[in-house]
Every structure is written in C-alpha cells, then in structure tokens.
Amino acid sequence: MAAGLLERTEELGTLDAALASAAGGRGSVVLVAGEAGIGKSTLIRSFTAGPWADTRVLAGACDDLITPRTLGAVREAFSGRSPRLEELLARGARDDLLAGVLAELTDPVRPTVLVVEDVHWADDATLDVLRYVCRRVERTSAVVVVSYRDDEIGRDHPAQRLLGGLTGVPVHRLAVPHLSAAAVASLAGGTALASAELYRLTGGNPFYVTEVVADGDGAAATGAPRPRGGARRAPRTRGRWSCSTPARSSRRWRRSRSSTSSAPGRPPRSPAADCATSASARSRTVRAGPRAPTPPASRPGRSTSCACSPRGSPTGRSRHGW
C-alpha cells in the first residue's frame, strides 16, 4: 500500500487484480463510489502510481460546470496521447469517435487504464462514450475506472444508465469506506486533539480529519453537535439549501476566517463543525415541520463560513449532447 494510504488494501487489491486480468487480454470496469472527501481520487492515484511500468494510463475528470464541457473528460484523457483521437474529437464524428476510443483500449503490447473521475458531473456525450466502451471492455486489454459520488446520483440521474446498464460485463464495484477510529488516530499523528473526539467530529472522513488536524487545537473547542446517525456526510439535498462539498466549503471557510471573526474569546469554527451544525439544524427543521428555504444571507444565525448554496435537480441543468 502507498505511504500514507490507510485501510485501502482490499480496494487496491481489486484494482491490481483487474489490471492483471487486462494484461492477459480480458478487460473490465471498476466503479469507485463514495461521498465527497472519502478518498476516491487518492485511491485511484495510488493505484496508477503502482509498480506497473508497462501500463498506459489515460486520466480525465468531469467538472462541476453550469454548462458542462462536451466530452471534456475524454478530451483531457487523450490530450497529447493520441493524435488520431484528437483528430476525431475535432471532427466530432460520433461513430468514428466511439470506435476510435475502443481501439485505443485494445493494445496487444501493454494494458491500458482509462480513468474518468466525478461522473456525477459528466455531460451526456461523455456518458455515451463510457457506456459504449464499458459494454465492450471485456475484449480489450484495458481497465476502465469510473469514480462518482453515490449520494449525488439519484434514480433520475443520467449516469444511472451507465451504472445500471453493465449487465454481463466484468465489473467490480468498490464502495470506499470511512476510516476507523484507529486509522483516524494514526492520521492525526501527534495532534493534541483527542483522537476519539476527532473521530466523533469527522465520522472518519479523511478530508475532514486532515482539515481539522491542520486547523490545530482551536477546533477542539468548537463543541459542534453531532447530527443523528453520526457526522458521516453533508449530503446534497435536491431543491433545498445544503452544505457544500468539502473542497468548496473549505476554500470559502479559509477565505472568510479573517472577515467573519466571531465574538472575542470564541475560536473560529472548522468546516467539519459547520457541516455538522448545518446537519443538526436541518434535523431540527424536519421535527418542526416543513418551511420554505431562505437564502443563507437572510437566515438568522447562519454563519457565512458554512458556504451554503441552492441545489436544484441534476437533470434540470443544461446538458450538452453531441
């Protein structure tokens, strides 16, 4: 296991076995699912950086854009790696492109790893390419690794056609778990913040653990309440105000620390504490009955460090085809 990667031996073993099978001429699909901050990208990077010197790695990611880039992840994966594919992408001929991507994954000399991350943000054209390739991957020498946030893909999400349409295809489904209390204590190292409290506060989410530890002992005094079921995640709630993803929340929190100082003597809050408080507030709202959402700026008692934003249905945004 890569240095610093905790409790991911089983997942790495599955990825390694899939690559060994691809080297023997039998390709497969690996679906990596988990909430934001759980370590999907870290797991994939550790796998692709492993001792596979003769492996060709093609990696791309989908972006959280209001207008998604058409074939953005595919363009990124093959940029500078295949002049023929770049020409097909420029021409925009769909049938030729589908056949071309599949041909790129059939290399008799060495196996290929095609990584497409954050498929919950993928445009329709990228989903079409993945669906076409994944249904035929067995006869290639490739491993197609697809990562996504399972708590952001509902029944009506376009990616369900990909994830649920792999019948008869060799596919491995990995659900990246939370860290245990022991792993959280190991990741915290020599911090003065008690590991038991750190685990309670973060729920074993690696991103939250590193952020709270980086903040130092000041986060220990936050006294953030734990939502029912544990501080496992800050889910995206359709049509309501919900706490942002860890990366976005952390950036806004860091920018606003100096400008949103609390009362004298009160320590600054961490992103994990803000998310836990937001989840607790939502649970109190449910018990009190439904209420129309109001913007964060006008809601009394809402800290600007929570970085809340309105979330609509994923299918309601503009999506590009071919």
C-alpha positions as CSV (number, residue, x, y, z in Angstrom):
1,M,0.0,0.0,0.0
2,A,1.2,3.5,-0.8
3,A,2.7,5.5,2.1
4,G,0.0,7.5,3.9
5,L,-2.9,5.5,2.5
6,L,-4.8,3.8,5.3
7,E,-7.3,1.0,5.2
8,R,-7.4,0.7,1.5
9,T,-5.6,-2.7,1.0
10,E,-8.7,-4.5,-0.2
11,E,-9.7,-1.8,-2.8
12,L,-6.1,-1.6,-4.1
13,G,-6.1,-5.4,-4.4
14,T,-9.2,-5.4,-6.5
15,L,-7.7,-2.8,-8.8
16,D,-4.5,-4.7,-9.2
17,A,-6.3,-7.9,-10.0
18,A,-8.4,-6.1,-12.6
19,L,-5.2,-4.8,-14.3
20,A,-3.5,-8.2,-14.2
21,S,-6.6,-9.6,-16.0
22,A,-6.4,-6.8,-18.6
23,A,-2.8,-7.6,-19.2
24,G,-3.9,-11.1,-20.0
25,G,-6.4,-9.8,-22.6
26,R,-9.6,-9.6,-20.5
27,G,-10.6,-6.1,-19.7
28,S,-13.1,-4.9,-17.0
29,V,-14.7,-2.0,-15.4
30,V,-14.1,-0.7,-11.8
31,L,-16.7,1.6,-10.3
32,V,-15.4,3.6,-7.3
33,A,-18.2,5.1,-5.3
34,G,-18.2,7.3,-2.1
35,E,-19.1,10.6,-0.7
36,A,-17.1,13.8,-1.2
37,G,-13.8,13.7,0.7
38,I,-13.8,10.0,1.3
39,G,-10.6,9.4,-0.8
40,K,-11.6,8.2,-4.2
41,S,-9.1,10.2,-6.1
42,T,-6.3,9.3,-3.6
43,L,-7.1,5.6,-4.0
44,I,-7.0,5.9,-7.8
45,R,-3.8,7.9,-7.8
46,S,-2.1,5.3,-5.6
47,F,-3.2,2.5,-8.0
48,T,-2.0,4.2,-11.1
49,A,1.3,5.1,-9.4
50,G,1.9,1.4,-8.6
51,P,4.6,-0.9,-9.9
52,W,3.1,-1.2,-13.4
53,A,5.9,0.2,-15.6
54,D,4.4,-1.1,-18.9
55,T,1.0,0.3,-18.3
56,R,-0.5,3.1,-20.3
57,V,-2.6,5.5,-18.1
58,L,-5.2,7.8,-19.5
59,A,-6.9,10.1,-17.0
60,G,-9.6,12.7,-17.2
61,A,-12.2,14.3,-14.9
62,C,-15.6,15.8,-15.2
63,D,-16.1,19.3,-13.9
64,D,-18.9,20.9,-11.9
65,L,-19.8,23.5,-14.5
66,I,-23.2,25.1,-15.2
67,T,-22.7,24.3,-18.9
68,P,-20.6,21.0,-18.9
69,R,-17.8,20.7,-21.5
70,T,-18.9,18.3,-24.2
71,L,-16.6,15.2,-24.0
72,G,-14.5,17.2,-21.5
73,A,-13.1,14.1,-19.6
74,V,-12.4,12.2,-22.9
75,R,-10.6,15.2,-24.4
76,E,-8.5,15.5,-21.2
77,A,-7.7,11.8,-21.1
78,F,-6.4,11.6,-24.7
79,S,-4.9,15.1,-25.0
80,G,-1.3,14.7,-26.2
81,R,-1.6,10.9,-26.0
82,S,-3.3,10.0,-29.3
83,P,-3.2,12.3,-32.3
84,R,-5.7,10.1,-34.0
85,L,-8.3,10.5,-31.2
86,E,-7.6,14.3,-31.1
87,E,-8.4,14.5,-34.8
88,L,-11.6,12.5,-34.3
89,L,-12.6,14.8,-31.4
90,A,-12.0,17.8,-33.6
91,R,-14.2,16.4,-36.4
92,G,-17.0,15.5,-34.0
93,A,-18.0,12.3,-35.9
94,R,-19.7,10.3,-33.2
95,D,-19.5,6.8,-34.7
96,D,-15.8,7.2,-35.6
97,L,-15.1,8.5,-32.1
98,L,-16.7,5.6,-30.4
99,A,-14.9,3.1,-32.5
100,G,-11.6,5.1,-32.0
101,V,-11.8,5.1,-28.2
102,L,-12.4,1.4,-28.2
103,A,-9.5,0.8,-30.5
104,E,-7.2,2.9,-28.2
105,L,-8.0,0.5,-25.4
106,T,-7.1,-2.6,-27.4
107,D,-3.3,-2.7,-27.3
108,P,-1.7,-6.1,-27.8
109,V,1.6,-4.9,-26.3
110,R,0.6,-3.3,-23.0
111,P,-2.5,-2.9,-20.9
112,T,-4.3,0.5,-20.6
113,V,-6.0,2.2,-17.6
114,L,-8.7,4.7,-18.5
115,V,-9.7,6.8,-15.6
116,V,-12.8,9.1,-15.6
117,E,-13.5,10.8,-12.3
118,D,-16.5,12.5,-11.0
119,V,-19.0,11.0,-13.4
120,H,-21.9,12.5,-11.5
121,W,-20.9,15.8,-13.3
122,A,-20.5,14.2,-16.7
123,D,-22.1,15.5,-19.8
124,D,-24.3,13.3,-22.0
125,A,-21.7,12.7,-24.7
126,T,-19.1,11.5,-22.1
127,L,-21.7,9.1,-20.7
128,D,-22.4,7.8,-24.2
129,V,-18.7,7.1,-24.8
130,L,-18.3,5.3,-21.4
131,R,-21.5,3.2,-21.9
132,Y,-20.3,2.2,-25.4
133,V,-16.8,1.3,-24.3
134,C,-17.8,-0.4,-21.0
135,R,-20.2,-2.8,-22.6
136,R,-17.4,-4.0,-24.9
137,V,-14.5,-3.7,-22.5
138,E,-14.1,-7.5,-22.0
139,R,-12.5,-7.9,-25.3
140,T,-9.9,-5.2,-24.7
141,S,-6.7,-5.1,-22.7
142,A,-8.0,-2.2,-20.5
143,V,-9.4,-1.3,-17.1
144,V,-11.9,1.5,-17.2
145,V,-12.0,3.1,-13.7
146,V,-15.1,5.3,-13.1
147,S,-15.5,7.3,-9.9
148,Y,-18.6,9.1,-8.7
149,R,-20.4,10.4,-5.6
150,D,-23.1,7.8,-4.8
151,D,-25.0,10.3,-2.7
152,E,-25.4,12.6,-5.7
153,I,-26.8,10.1,-8.2
154,G,-30.5,9.5,-7.7
155,R,-32.9,7.4,-9.7
156,D,-33.4,10.0,-12.4
157,H,-29.7,10.9,-12.8
158,P,-28.4,10.4,-16.4
159,A,-25.4,8.4,-15.1
160,Q,-27.8,5.7,-13.9
161,R,-28.0,4.4,-17.5
162,L,-24.2,3.8,-17.3
163,L,-24.0,2.4,-13.8
164,G,-27.1,0.2,-14.1
165,G,-26.5,-1.0,-17.7
166,L,-23.4,-3.1,-17.2
167,T,-25.2,-6.5,-17.1
168,G,-23.0,-9.3,-18.4
169,V,-19.9,-7.0,-18.2
170,P,-17.0,-7.9,-15.9
171,V,-17.4,-5.1,-13.3
172,H,-16.0,-4.5,-9.8
173,R,-18.0,-2.2,-7.6
174,L,-15.9,-0.5,-4.8
175,A,-17.6,1.5,-2.1
176,V,-14.8,3.4,-0.4
177,P,-15.5,3.2,3.4
178,H,-14.9,5.7,6.2
179,L,-11.7,5.3,8.3
180,S,-11.9,3.5,11.5
181,A,-11.2,5.2,14.9
182,A,-7.7,3.6,14.8
183,A,-6.9,5.0,11.4
184,V,-8.1,8.4,12.3
185,A,-5.8,8.4,15.3
186,S,-2.9,7.3,13.1
187,L,-3.7,10.0,10.5
188,A,-3.9,12.7,13.3
189,G,-0.4,11.9,14.3
190,G,0.8,14.0,17.3
191,T,-2.1,16.4,17.4
192,A,-3.3,17.4,20.8
193,L,-6.9,17.0,19.8
194,A,-8.1,13.7,21.3
195,S,-8.5,11.1,18.6
196,A,-11.8,9.9,20.0
197,E,-13.3,13.4,19.7
198,L,-11.7,13.8,16.2
199,Y,-13.4,10.6,15.1
200,R,-16.7,11.7,16.6
201,L,-16.4,15.1,14.9
202,T,-15.4,13.9,11.4
203,G,-17.1,10.5,11.2
204,G,-13.9,9.0,9.7
205,N,-14.0,11.2,6.5
206,P,-10.3,11.6,5.6
207,F,-10.8,15.1,4.2
208,Y,-12.4,16.4,7.4
209,V,-9.8,14.7,9.5
210,T,-6.9,16.4,7.7
211,E,-8.7,19.7,7.7
212,V,-9.4,19.6,11.5
213,V,-5.9,18.5,12.3
214,A,-4.4,21.2,10.1
215,D,-6.6,23.8,12.0
216,G,-4.9,22.7,15.2
217,D,-6.3,22.6,18.7
218,G,-8.6,25.5,18.1
219,A,-11.1,23.2,16.5
220,A,-11.4,21.2,19.7
221,A,-13.3,24.0,21.5
222,T,-16.0,24.2,18.8
223,G,-18.3,21.8,20.6
224,A,-20.1,21.1,17.4
225,P,-23.2,18.9,17.9
226,R,-23.2,15.6,16.1
227,P,-26.2,15.0,13.9
228,R,-28.3,11.9,14.3
229,G,-26.6,8.9,12.7
230,G,-23.1,10.5,13.1
231,A,-21.3,13.2,11.2
232,R,-20.9,10.9,8.3
233,R,-21.6,13.3,5.4
234,A,-23.1,16.6,4.3
235,P,-25.5,15.3,1.6
236,R,-26.6,17.2,-1.3
237,T,-30.4,17.8,-0.9
238,R,-32.3,18.5,-4.0
239,G,-34.4,21.6,-4.0
240,R,-33.1,22.7,-0.6
241,W,-30.2,24.5,0.9
242,S,-27.5,22.1,1.9
243,C,-23.9,22.3,3.0
244,S,-21.3,22.5,0.2
245,T,-18.9,19.8,-0.7
246,P,-15.7,19.6,1.4
247,A,-13.4,21.2,-1.0
248,R,-15.7,24.2,-1.7
249,S,-16.6,24.6,1.9
250,S,-13.0,24.6,3.0
251,R,-12.0,27.2,0.4
252,R,-14.7,29.6,1.4
253,W,-14.1,29.0,5.1
254,R,-10.4,29.8,4.8
255,R,-11.1,33.0,2.8
256,S,-13.7,34.2,5.2
257,R,-11.9,33.4,8.6
258,S,-10.4,36.8,8.8
259,S,-13.5,38.7,7.7
260,T,-16.1,36.8,9.7
261,S,-14.4,36.7,13.1
262,S,-16.7,35.6,16.0
263,A,-17.1,37.3,19.3
264,P,-13.9,37.9,21.4
265,G,-12.8,34.8,23.1
266,R,-14.7,32.5,20.7
267,P,-12.4,30.3,18.5
268,P,-13.0,30.1,14.7
269,R,-15.1,27.2,13.5
270,S,-13.8,24.4,11.3
271,P,-15.5,23.2,8.0
272,A,-16.4,19.9,9.7
273,A,-18.1,21.7,12.6
274,D,-20.0,24.0,10.3
275,C,-21.3,21.0,8.3
276,A,-22.2,19.1,11.5
277,T,-24.1,22.2,12.8
278,S,-25.9,22.6,9.4
279,A,-27.0,18.9,9.5
280,S,-28.2,19.4,13.1
281,A,-30.2,22.5,12.1
282,R,-31.8,20.5,9.2
283,S,-32.9,17.8,11.6
284,R,-34.5,20.3,13.9
285,T,-36.3,21.8,10.9
286,V,-37.7,18.4,10.0
287,R,-39.1,17.9,13.5
288,A,-40.6,21.4,13.5
289,G,-42.4,20.9,10.1
290,P,-41.6,22.0,6.5
291,R,-40.6,25.5,5.9
292,A,-39.7,27.4,2.7
293,P,-35.9,27.7,2.3
294,T,-34.4,31.2,2.5
295,P,-31.0,32.4,1.3
296,P,-28.1,32.0,3.8
297,A,-27.5,35.8,4.0
298,S,-31.0,36.4,5.3
299,R,-31.4,33.4,7.6
300,P,-30.8,34.4,11.2
301,G,-27.9,32.7,13.0
302,R,-26.4,31.3,9.8
303,S,-22.6,31.6,9.7
304,T,-21.1,32.7,6.3
305,S,-18.4,30.0,6.8
306,C,-20.9,27.3,6.0
307,A,-20.8,28.3,2.4
308,C,-24.3,27.1,1.6
309,S,-25.8,27.2,-1.9
310,P,-29.1,26.3,-3.5
311,R,-29.1,22.9,-5.1
312,G,-31.5,22.0,-7.9
313,S,-32.3,18.8,-9.6
314,P,-29.2,17.5,-11.5
315,T,-31.4,16.9,-14.5
316,G,-32.6,20.5,-14.6
317,R,-29.3,22.0,-15.7
318,S,-28.2,22.4,-19.2
319,R,-26.5,19.3,-20.6
320,H,-24.7,19.1,-23.9
321,G,-25.1,16.3,-26.4
322,W,-23.0,15.7,-29.4
